[in-house]
Amino acid sequence: MYQSFFLYAPKMIFDLCFDALYFLPWWYSRGLIRILKQSGRFLRAKEQELAIVVWLKNIHQPLSEQYNWQGISKSVIMRIAQIILRSLILTFWAALITVKIAAYVILPALVIWEIIYQVI
């Protein structure tokens, strides 16, 4: 028991100090890149889920194969409304992701500031 403690204590202390010193460089380099990639994948998935491009491509196609002017006008109005609504939803998700990234960037600096403020 004691032999293993004395053998591994220096390694554990070194690892703890290294992790504490490497935290901020990792947070603002690899961690930030990881968050940006995850956010990009999330927004691409939301865009595919909302299918805004599909609605745009089919904006002049009539619904229910009604090729008279009433059917075409109803389908265009309905699709424009869908495009606007879906774009607003995607904008909401993009704003939420932007707030998440801003919080990710600001949080360590805020924590360090508060620690310094409490010490001084």
Buried (B, 14 or more C-beta within 10 A) or exposed (E): EEEEEEEEEEEEEEEEEEEEEEEEEEBBEEBBEEBEEEBEEBBEEBBEEBEBEEBEEEBEEBEEEEEEEEBBEBBBEEBEEBBEEBBEBBEEBBEEBEEBBEEBEEEBEEEEEEEEEEEE
